[in-house]
Amino acid sequence: MRTLIVDDDFISRKVLTGLLSPVADCDVAIDGKEAVLAFRLALEENRTYDLLCMDVMMPRLDGVGALKNIRAIEAEHGVVGAAEVKALMVTALGDPKTVFDAYYLGGATSYLVKPVRREKLFDELREFGLIK
């Protein structure tokens, strides 16, 4: 499973990489702009990501905006529906507006509130069909 972890916080990136590395090949990006670039390059090189773990609050381009851009890139390349990357928003914000924005404005597949627990993360991966 190819995974792109996007978070401006070093510790958060390190934690997610540590949790996912036994089951995934992990790349990291430090903000939304870098994530969009990494995603586009991977798609153009036919090395698409299966999972995107993205923070909501980041400098330059927030997670919801980055995910909107990523969904637009997928649409440009004919990637729709079940073929889209599974986008897991990971953030300290659990308020209804942020959750709504992530799902309906960004196109998130799911949402986890930090601190991320291994059990909950792996439950989500199973739900996505990425692991057994």
DSSP file with accessible surface (Angstrom, degrees, kcal/mol):
  #  RESIDUE AA STRUCTURE BP1 BP2  ACC     N-H-->O    O-->H-N    N-H-->O    O-->H-N    TCO  KAPPA ALPHA  PHI   PSI    X-CA   Y-CA   Z-CA
    1    1 A M              0   0   55      0, 0.0    24,-2.8     0, 0.0     2,-0.5   0.000 360.0 360.0 360.0 126.8    0.0    0.0    0.0
    2    2 A R  E     -a   25   0A  32     22,-0.2    48,-2.6    46,-0.2    49,-1.9  -0.825 360.0-172.9 -93.3 130.6    1.4    3.4   -1.0
    3    3 A T  E     -ab  26  51A   0     22,-2.8    24,-2.9    -2,-0.5     2,-0.5  -0.971  20.4-156.6-130.5 138.6    0.6    6.2    1.5
    4    4 A L  E     -ab  27  52A   1     47,-2.3    49,-2.7    -2,-0.4     2,-0.5  -0.970  13.0-162.3-113.1 118.1    1.1    9.9    1.5
    5    5 A I  E     -ab  28  53A   0     22,-2.9    24,-2.4    -2,-0.5     2,-0.5  -0.905   7.8-172.0-101.8 124.6    1.3   11.4    5.0
    6    6 A V  E     +ab  29  54A   1     47,-3.4    49,-2.5    -2,-0.5     2,-0.3  -0.960  24.6 128.9-125.9 114.3    0.7   15.2    5.0
    7    7 A D        -     0   0    1     22,-1.9    51,-0.1    -2,-0.5     6,-0.1  -0.939  49.0-142.9-161.3 139.5    1.2   17.2    8.2
    8    8 A D  S    S+     0   0   74     49,-0.3     2,-0.6    -2,-0.3    22,-0.1   0.626  83.6  86.0 -80.9 -10.1    3.1   20.3    9.1
    9    9 A D     >  -     0   0   72      1,-0.2     4,-2.2    -3,-0.0     5,-0.2  -0.806  68.9-151.5 -96.4 122.0    4.0   18.9   12.5
   10   10 A F  H  > S+     0   0  122     -2,-0.6     4,-2.6     1,-0.2     5,-0.2   0.897  95.6  51.1 -57.1 -46.5    7.1   16.7   12.6
   11   11 A I  H  > S+     0   0  104      1,-0.2     4,-2.9     2,-0.2    -1,-0.2   0.918 109.2  50.8 -61.7 -42.6    5.9   14.6   15.5
   12   12 A S  H  > S+     0   0   23      1,-0.2     4,-2.4     2,-0.2     5,-0.2   0.915 111.7  47.6 -62.0 -42.5    2.6   13.9   13.9
   13   13 A R  H  X S+     0   0   38     -4,-2.2     4,-2.6     1,-0.2    -1,-0.2   0.920 112.8  49.5 -61.9 -43.0    4.3   12.8   10.6
   14   14 A K  H  X S+     0   0  135     -4,-2.6     4,-2.5    -5,-0.2    -2,-0.2   0.913 111.0  48.9 -63.1 -44.1    6.7   10.6   12.6
   15   15 A V  H  X S+     0   0   71     -4,-2.9     4,-2.4     2,-0.2     5,-0.2   0.945 114.0  45.0 -62.1 -49.7    3.8    9.0   14.6
   16   16 A L  H  X S+     0   0    6     -4,-2.4     4,-2.5     1,-0.2     5,-0.3   0.916 113.1  50.7 -63.7 -40.0    1.8    8.2   11.5
   17   17 A T  H  X S+     0   0   43     -4,-2.6     4,-2.6    -5,-0.2    -1,-0.2   0.924 110.9  49.8 -62.1 -42.8    4.8    6.9    9.6
   18   18 A G  H  < S+     0   0   46     -4,-2.5    -2,-0.2    -5,-0.2    -1,-0.2   0.894 113.6  45.3 -62.8 -40.2    5.7    4.7   12.6
   19   19 A L  H  < S+     0   0   35     -4,-2.4    -1,-0.2     1,-0.2    -2,-0.2   0.888 122.3  35.7 -69.6 -39.0    2.1    3.3   12.7
   20   20 A L  H >X S+     0   0    0     -4,-2.5     3,-2.1    -5,-0.2     4,-1.4   0.734  92.9  84.5 -91.1 -24.2    1.8    2.7    9.0
   21   21 A S  T 3< S+     0   0   65     -4,-2.6    -1,-0.2     1,-0.3    -3,-0.1   0.789  83.2  61.5 -58.5 -28.4    5.3    1.6    7.9
   22   22 A P  T 34 S+     0   0  101      0, 0.0    -1,-0.3     0, 0.0    -2,-0.1   0.782 122.8  22.3 -66.5 -20.7    4.8   -2.0    8.8
   23   23 A V  T <4 S+     0   0   54     -3,-2.1     2,-0.3    -4,-0.1    -2,-0.2   0.405 123.6  48.5-122.2  -0.5    1.9   -2.2    6.2
   24   24 A A     <  -     0   0   14     -4,-1.4     2,-0.7    -7,-0.1   -22,-0.2  -0.985  69.3-124.0-145.5 152.5    2.7    0.7    3.9
   25   25 A D  E     -a    2   0A  85    -24,-2.8   -22,-2.8    -2,-0.3     2,-0.5  -0.878  46.6-153.8 -90.4 110.8    5.3    2.4    1.8
   26   26 A C  E     -a    3   0A  28     -2,-0.7     2,-0.3   -24,-0.2   -22,-0.2  -0.808  22.3-179.6-103.6 128.9    5.1    5.9    3.3
   27   27 A D  E     -a    4   0A  51    -24,-2.9   -22,-2.9    -2,-0.5     2,-0.3  -0.833  18.4-147.1-109.1 157.7    6.0    9.3    1.6
   28   28 A V  E     -a    5   0A  73     -2,-0.3     2,-0.3   -24,-0.2   -22,-0.2  -0.935  14.6-172.9-129.1 151.8    5.6   12.5    3.5
   29   29 A A  E     -a    6   0A   0    -24,-2.4   -22,-1.9    -2,-0.3     3,-0.1  -0.975  19.0-145.5-136.9 150.1    4.7   16.1    2.7
   30   30 A I  S    S+     0   0   78     -2,-0.3     2,-0.3   -24,-0.2   -24,-0.1   0.544  76.4   4.8 -98.2  -7.5    4.8   19.1    5.0
   31   31 A D  S  > S-     0   0    9     27,-0.1     4,-2.1     1,-0.1     5,-0.1  -0.964  82.4 -88.9-162.0 176.3    1.9   21.1    3.7
   32   32 A G  H  > S+     0   0    0     29,-1.4     4,-2.4    27,-0.7     5,-0.2   0.866 119.8  53.6 -63.8 -38.8   -1.0   21.0    1.3
   33   33 A K  H  > S+     0   0  110     26,-0.3     4,-2.1     1,-0.2    -1,-0.2   0.927 110.9  46.4 -62.7 -44.5    0.9   22.5   -1.6
   34   34 A E  H  > S+     0   0   72      1,-0.2     4,-2.8     2,-0.2    -1,-0.2   0.885 111.0  54.1 -64.8 -36.3    3.6   19.9   -1.3
   35   35 A A  H  X S+     0   0    0     -4,-2.1     4,-2.8     2,-0.2    -2,-0.2   0.919 107.4  49.2 -63.3 -44.6    0.9   17.2   -1.1
   36   36 A V  H  X S+     0   0   21     -4,-2.4     4,-2.6     2,-0.2     5,-0.2   0.931 113.2  47.3 -62.1 -43.7   -0.8   18.3   -4.3
   37   37 A L  H  X S+     0   0  102     -4,-2.1     4,-2.7     1,-0.2     5,-0.2   0.943 113.3  47.6 -62.1 -47.6    2.6   18.3   -6.1
   38   38 A A  H  X S+     0   0   25     -4,-2.8     4,-2.4     1,-0.2    -2,-0.2   0.910 113.0  49.2 -61.2 -42.1    3.5   14.9   -4.7
   39   39 A F  H  X S+     0   0    4     -4,-2.8     4,-2.4     2,-0.2    -1,-0.2   0.934 111.5  48.3 -64.1 -45.8    0.1   13.4   -5.6
   40   40 A R  H  X S+     0   0   79     -4,-2.6     4,-2.7     1,-0.2     5,-0.2   0.935 112.6  48.5 -61.3 -45.8    0.3   14.8   -9.2
   41   41 A L  H  X S+     0   0   77     -4,-2.7     4,-1.8     1,-0.2    -1,-0.2   0.916 111.3  49.9 -61.3 -43.3    3.8   13.5   -9.8
   42   42 A A  H  <>S+     0   0    5     -4,-2.4     5,-3.4    -5,-0.2    -1,-0.2   0.917 112.0  48.0 -62.4 -42.0    2.8   10.0   -8.4
   43   43 A L  H ><5S+     0   0   23     -4,-2.4     3,-1.5     1,-0.2    -2,-0.2   0.928 111.8  49.2 -65.1 -43.6   -0.2    9.9  -10.7
   44   44 A E  H 3<5S+     0   0  112     -4,-2.7    -1,-0.2     1,-0.3    -2,-0.2   0.795 111.7  49.4 -67.4 -27.3    1.8   11.0  -13.7
   45   45 A E  T 3<5S-     0   0  120     -4,-1.8    -1,-0.3    -5,-0.2    -2,-0.2   0.328 115.2-117.6 -90.0   5.3    4.4    8.3  -13.0
   46   46 A N  T < 5S+     0   0  144     -3,-1.5    -3,-0.2     1,-0.1    -2,-0.1   0.866  84.3 118.1  58.8  36.7    1.7    5.7  -12.6
   47   47 A R      < -     0   0  119     -5,-3.4    -4,-0.1    -6,-0.2    -1,-0.1  -0.492  48.0-178.5-124.1  56.9    2.7    5.2   -8.9
   48   48 A T        -     0   0   60     -5,-0.2     2,-0.3     1,-0.1   -46,-0.2  -0.120  26.0-113.5 -62.9 156.1   -0.6    6.3   -7.4
   49   49 A Y        -     0   0   15      1,-0.1   -46,-0.2   -10,-0.1     3,-0.1  -0.679  15.3-163.6 -88.4 143.7   -1.3    6.4   -3.7
   50   50 A D  S    S+     0   0   64    -48,-2.6    36,-1.9    -2,-0.3     2,-0.4   0.743  79.0  30.1 -90.5 -31.2   -3.7    4.1   -2.1
   51   51 A L  E     -bc   3  86A   0    -49,-1.9   -47,-2.3    34,-0.2     2,-0.5  -0.994  59.1-166.9-136.7 138.7   -4.0    6.1    1.1
   52   52 A L  E     -bc   4  87A   1     34,-2.8    36,-3.5    -2,-0.4     2,-0.6  -0.994   3.9-169.4-124.1 118.2   -3.7    9.8    1.9
   53   53 A C  E     +bc   5  88A   0    -49,-2.7   -47,-3.4    -2,-0.5     2,-0.4  -0.954  21.0 178.1-107.6 112.4   -3.5   10.8    5.6
   54   54 A M  E     -bc   6  89A   1     34,-2.3    36,-2.6    -2,-0.6   -47,-0.2  -0.964  27.3-137.5-129.8 130.0   -3.9   14.6    5.7
   55   55 A D        -     0   0    9    -49,-2.5    36,-0.2    -2,-0.4     3,-0.1  -0.391  14.8-143.2 -69.4 155.0   -4.0   17.2    8.5
   56   56 A V  S    S+     0   0   11     34,-0.4     7,-2.7     1,-0.2     2,-0.8   0.913  84.0  57.1 -87.5 -49.3   -6.6   19.9    8.2
   57   57 A M  S    S+     0   0  104      5,-0.2   -49,-0.3     6,-0.1    -1,-0.2  -0.746  70.7 137.4 -92.7 110.0   -4.8   22.9    9.6
   58   58 A M        -     0   0   19     -2,-0.8   -27,-0.1    -3,-0.1   -28,-0.0  -0.982  50.9-101.6-145.4 155.8   -1.6   23.6    7.6
   59   59 A P  S    S+     0   0   68      0, 0.0     2,-3.0     0, 0.0   -27,-0.7  -0.259  97.1  14.2 -72.3 166.8    0.3   26.6    6.2
   60   60 A R  S    S+     0   0  166    -29,-0.1     2,-0.3   -28,-0.1   -29,-0.1  -0.267 138.9  12.9  66.6 -54.9    0.2   27.7    2.6
   61   61 A L  S    S-     0   0   40     -2,-3.0   -29,-1.4     4,-0.0   -28,-0.2  -0.907  81.1-135.0-151.4 120.8   -2.7   25.3    1.7
   62   62 A D     >  -     0   0   76     -2,-0.3     4,-2.6   -30,-0.1    -5,-0.2  -0.157  30.7-101.4 -73.8 171.5   -4.9   23.6    4.3
   63   63 A G  H  > S+     0   0    0     -7,-2.7     4,-2.6     2,-0.2     5,-0.2   0.862 119.5  51.0 -63.5 -39.2   -5.9   20.0    4.1
   64   64 A V  H  > S+     0   0   16     -8,-0.4     4,-2.3     2,-0.2    -1,-0.2   0.944 113.3  45.9 -65.6 -44.6   -9.5   20.6    2.8
   65   65 A G  H  > S+     0   0   17      2,-0.2     4,-2.1     1,-0.2    -2,-0.2   0.911 113.2  49.9 -63.2 -42.0   -8.1   22.8    0.0
   66   66 A A  H  X S+     0   0    0     -4,-2.6     4,-2.5     1,-0.2    -1,-0.2   0.926 110.4  49.9 -62.6 -43.0   -5.4   20.3   -0.9
   67   67 A L  H  X S+     0   0    0     -4,-2.6     4,-2.9     2,-0.2     5,-0.2   0.895 107.4  54.1 -65.8 -37.5   -7.9   17.5   -1.0
   68   68 A K  H  X S+     0   0  111     -4,-2.3     4,-2.0     1,-0.2    -1,-0.2   0.929 110.8  47.0 -59.4 -43.6  -10.2   19.5   -3.3
   69   69 A N  H  X S+     0   0   75     -4,-2.1     4,-2.3     2,-0.2    -2,-0.2   0.902 111.5  50.7 -63.6 -41.9   -7.2   20.0   -5.6
   70   70 A I  H  X S+     0   0    0     -4,-2.5     4,-2.6     2,-0.2    -2,-0.2   0.919 109.2  50.4 -64.1 -42.0   -6.3   16.3   -5.4
   71   71 A R  H  X S+     0   0   29     -4,-2.9     4,-2.4    35,-0.2    -1,-0.2   0.895 110.0  51.4 -63.5 -37.0   -9.9   15.3   -6.3
   72   72 A A  H  X S+     0   0   47     -4,-2.0     4,-2.5    -5,-0.2    -2,-0.2   0.908 108.8  50.7 -65.9 -40.2   -9.8   17.7   -9.3
   73   73 A I  H  X S+     0   0    3     -4,-2.3     4,-1.5     2,-0.2    -2,-0.2   0.923 109.8  50.3 -61.7 -45.0   -6.5   16.1  -10.5
   74   74 A E  H  <>S+     0   0    3     -4,-2.6     5,-3.1     1,-0.2     3,-0.5   0.935 110.1  49.9 -58.4 -46.1   -8.0   12.6  -10.2
   75   75 A A  H ><5S+     0   0   63     -4,-2.4     3,-1.7     1,-0.2    -2,-0.2   0.904 106.4  55.7 -60.7 -40.8  -11.1   13.8  -12.2
   76   76 A E  H 3<5S+     0   0  129     -4,-2.5    -1,-0.2     1,-0.3    -2,-0.2   0.824 111.7  44.5 -58.4 -33.3   -8.7   15.3  -14.9
   77   77 A H  T 3<5S-     0   0   84     -4,-1.5    -1,-0.3    -3,-0.5    -2,-0.2   0.260 120.5-107.5 -96.6   9.3   -7.1   11.8  -15.2
   78   78 A G  T < 5S+     0   0   58     -3,-1.7     2,-0.8     1,-0.2    -3,-0.2   0.690  70.9 144.2  75.2  17.7  -10.4    9.9  -15.2
   79   79 A V      < +     0   0   30     -5,-3.1     2,-0.3    -6,-0.2    -1,-0.2  -0.819  23.5 151.4 -92.0 111.3   -9.9    8.5  -11.7
   80   80 A V    >   -     0   0   93     -2,-0.8     3,-1.8    -3,-0.1     4,-0.1  -0.908  40.9  -5.5-138.2 163.1  -13.4    8.4  -10.1
   81   81 A G  G >  S+     0   0   50     -2,-0.3     3,-1.9     1,-0.3    -2,-0.0  -0.223 127.0   4.0  60.0-131.3  -15.4    6.5   -7.5
   82   82 A A  G 3  S+     0   0   92      1,-0.3    -1,-0.3     4,-0.0     4,-0.0   0.709 126.6  64.9 -64.0 -19.0  -13.7    3.5   -5.9
   83   83 A A  G <  S+     0   0   74     -3,-1.8    -1,-0.3     2,-0.1    -2,-0.2   0.652  80.7 104.0 -79.8 -13.6  -10.5    4.2   -7.9
   84   84 A E  S <  S-     0   0   60     -3,-1.9    -4,-0.1     1,-0.1   -13,-0.1  -0.301  87.0 -92.3 -66.0 152.7  -10.0    7.5   -6.0
   85   85 A V        -     0   0    4      1,-0.1     2,-0.6    -6,-0.1   -34,-0.2  -0.335  40.6-112.4 -61.0 141.4   -7.3    7.6   -3.2
   86   86 A K  E     -c   51   0A  45    -36,-1.9   -34,-2.8    -3,-0.1     2,-0.7  -0.729  35.7-155.3 -77.5 118.1   -8.8    6.9    0.2
   87   87 A A  E     -c   52   0A   0     -2,-0.6    22,-2.5    20,-0.2    23,-1.9  -0.880  13.0-174.1-107.4 110.2   -8.4   10.2    2.0
   88   88 A L  E     -cd  53 110A   0    -36,-3.5   -34,-2.3    -2,-0.7     2,-0.4  -0.915  14.6-149.0-105.1 110.7   -8.2   10.1    5.8
   89   89 A M  E     -cd  54 111A   1     21,-2.5    23,-3.3    -2,-0.7     2,-0.5  -0.700  13.9-169.8 -80.6 129.2   -8.3   13.5    7.4
   90   90 A V  E     + d   0 112A   2    -36,-2.6   -34,-0.4    -2,-0.4     2,-0.3  -0.979  24.2 137.8-124.6 115.9   -6.3   13.4   10.6
   91   91 A T  E     - d   0 113A   0     21,-2.2    23,-2.6    -2,-0.5   -36,-0.0  -0.972  62.2-120.1-155.2 163.5   -6.6   16.5   12.8
   92   92 A A  S    S+     0   0   67     -2,-0.3     2,-0.6    21,-0.2    21,-0.1   0.585  90.5  91.6 -80.8 -11.8   -7.0   17.9   16.3
   93   93 A L        +     0   0   49      1,-0.1    -2,-0.1     5,-0.0   -37,-0.0  -0.760  38.7 161.1 -92.4 120.2  -10.3   19.6   15.2
   94   94 A G        +     0   0   44     -2,-0.6    -1,-0.1    19,-0.1    19,-0.1   0.217  30.4 129.8-118.8  14.5  -13.4   17.5   15.7
   95   95 A D     >  -     0   0   62      1,-0.1     4,-2.2     4,-0.0     5,-0.2  -0.309  69.5-112.6 -71.3 153.4  -16.0   20.3   15.6
   96   96 A P  H  > S+     0   0  112      0, 0.0     4,-2.8     0, 0.0     5,-0.2   0.859 113.5  53.5 -56.8 -38.6  -19.0   19.7   13.2
   97   97 A K  H  > S+     0   0  134      2,-0.2     4,-2.8     1,-0.2     5,-0.2   0.938 110.4  46.4 -64.7 -43.2  -18.0   22.5   10.8
   98   98 A T  H  > S+     0   0   19     -3,-0.2     4,-2.4     2,-0.2    -1,-0.2   0.922 114.2  47.7 -64.9 -43.4  -14.5   21.1   10.2
   99   99 A V  H  X S+     0   0   39     -4,-2.2     4,-2.3     2,-0.2     5,-0.2   0.942 113.0  49.2 -62.3 -45.8  -15.9   17.5    9.8
  100  100 A F  H  X>S+     0   0  112     -4,-2.8     4,-3.1    -5,-0.2     5,-0.6   0.938 111.6  48.9 -57.6 -49.4  -18.5   18.8    7.4
  101  101 A D  I  X>S+     0   0   30     -4,-2.8     5,-2.0     1,-0.2     4,-1.5   0.904 109.8  52.1 -59.0 -42.3  -16.0   20.7    5.3
  102  102 A A  I  <>S+     0   0    0     -4,-2.4     6,-2.4     3,-0.2     5,-0.5   0.926 119.3  34.3 -61.8 -44.4  -13.6   17.7    5.2
  103  103 A Y  I  X5S+     0   0   79     -4,-2.3     4,-0.5     4,-0.2    -2,-0.2   0.953 130.2  27.5 -75.4 -52.0  -16.3   15.4    3.9
  104  104 A Y  I  <5S+     0   0  171     -4,-3.1    -3,-0.2    -5,-0.2    -2,-0.2   0.775 130.5  32.2 -92.8 -27.4  -18.5   17.6    1.7
  105  105 A L  I  <<S+     0   0   88     -4,-1.5    -3,-0.2    -5,-0.6    -4,-0.1   0.807 130.8  31.8 -94.5 -36.7  -16.1   20.3    0.5
  106  106 A G  I  4<S-     0   0    3     -5,-2.0   -35,-0.2    -4,-0.1    -3,-0.2   0.770  99.1-123.0 -92.4 -29.1  -12.9   18.3    0.4
  107  107 A G     << +     0   0   29     -5,-0.5   -20,-0.2    -4,-0.5    -4,-0.2   0.798  42.1 179.1  88.6  31.4  -14.1   14.8   -0.5
  108  108 A A        -     0   0   12     -6,-2.4   -20,-0.2    -7,-0.2    -1,-0.1  -0.324  27.8-152.0 -66.4 148.8  -12.7   13.0    2.5
  109  109 A T  S    S-     0   0   54    -22,-2.5     2,-0.3     1,-0.3   -21,-0.2   0.818  76.1 -14.6 -85.1 -37.5  -13.3    9.3    2.8
  110  110 A S  E     -d   88   0A   9    -23,-1.9   -21,-2.5    -8,-0.1     2,-0.4  -0.939  60.6-133.9-158.8 178.7  -13.0    9.4    6.6
  111  111 A Y  E     -d   89   0A  23     -2,-0.3     2,-0.4   -23,-0.2   -21,-0.2  -0.998  11.9-172.8-149.6 128.2  -11.9   11.5    9.5
  112  112 A L  E     -d   90   0A   9    -23,-3.3   -21,-2.2    -2,-0.4     2,-0.4  -0.989  18.2-138.7-125.2 139.4   -9.8   10.8   12.7
  113  113 A V  E     -d   91   0A  71     -2,-0.4   -21,-0.2   -23,-0.2   -19,-0.1  -0.795  43.4 -79.5 -95.8 134.3   -9.3   13.2   15.6
  114  114 A K  S    S+     0   0   50    -23,-2.6     2,-0.1    -2,-0.4   -20,-0.0  -0.431 106.1  62.8 -69.1 150.4   -5.7   13.3   17.1
  115  115 A P  S    S-     0   0   89      0, 0.0     2,-0.4     0, 0.0    -2,-0.1   0.421  85.0-143.7 -74.9 140.1   -4.2   11.7   19.0
  116  116 A V        -     0   0   23     -2,-0.1     2,-0.4    -4,-0.1    -2,-0.1  -0.582   8.8-150.5 -77.1 129.4   -4.4    8.8   16.5
  117  117 A R     >  -     0   0  146     -2,-0.4     4,-2.6     1,-0.1     5,-0.2  -0.841  15.7-131.4-100.8 137.0   -4.8    5.4   18.0
  118  118 A R  H  > S+     0   0  128     -2,-0.4     4,-2.8     1,-0.2     5,-0.3   0.898 105.9  53.2 -52.9 -45.9   -3.4    2.4   16.2
  119  119 A E  H  > S+     0   0  121      1,-0.2     4,-2.0     2,-0.2    -1,-0.2   0.926 111.8  44.0 -59.7 -46.7   -6.6    0.4   16.7
  120  120 A K  H  > S+     0   0   99      2,-0.2     4,-2.1     1,-0.2    -1,-0.2   0.916 113.5  51.4 -67.0 -42.0   -8.8    3.1   15.2
  121  121 A L  H  X S+     0   0    0     -4,-2.6     4,-2.2     1,-0.2    -2,-0.2   0.947 112.1  45.7 -59.4 -47.5   -6.4    3.8   12.3
  122  122 A F  H  X S+     0   0    7     -4,-2.8     4,-2.3     1,-0.2    -1,-0.2   0.838 107.7  57.8 -70.3 -29.5   -6.3    0.1   11.4
  123  123 A D  H  X S+     0   0   80     -4,-2.0     4,-2.4    -5,-0.3    -1,-0.2   0.924 108.0  48.1 -60.1 -43.0  -10.1   -0.2   11.7
  124  124 A E  H  X S+     0   0   21     -4,-2.1     4,-2.3     2,-0.2    -2,-0.2   0.921 109.5  51.8 -64.5 -43.7  -10.3    2.6    9.1
  125  125 A L  H  <>S+     0   0    0     -4,-2.2     5,-2.5     1,-0.2     6,-0.8   0.899 111.1  47.7 -61.4 -38.9   -7.8    0.8    6.8
  126  126 A R  H ><5S+     0   0  107     -4,-2.3     3,-1.2     1,-0.2    -1,-0.2   0.919 109.6  53.1 -66.3 -42.1   -9.8   -2.4    7.0
  127  127 A E  H 3<5S+     0   0  158     -4,-2.4    -2,-0.2     1,-0.3    -1,-0.2   0.872 108.9  49.9 -59.9 -38.4  -13.0   -0.5    6.3
  128  128 A F  T 3<5S-     0   0   27     -4,-2.3    -1,-0.3    -5,-0.1    -2,-0.2   0.583 114.9-119.4 -72.9 -14.7  -11.3    1.0    3.2
  129  129 A G  T < 5S+     0   0   61     -3,-1.2    -3,-0.2    -4,-0.5    -2,-0.1   0.687  80.7 121.2  80.9  19.1  -10.3   -2.6    2.1
  130  130 A L  S   <S+     0   0   45     -5,-2.5     2,-0.3    -6,-0.2    -4,-0.2   0.710  77.1  17.3 -88.5 -23.7   -6.6   -1.7    2.2
  131  131 A I              0   0   33     -6,-0.8    -2,-0.2    -9,-0.1    -1,-0.1  -0.942 360.0 360.0-139.1 165.8   -5.6   -4.3    4.8
  132  132 A K              0   0  230     -2,-0.3    -6,-0.1    -3,-0.1    -7,-0.0  -0.615 360.0 360.0-100.6 360.0   -7.2   -7.5    6.2
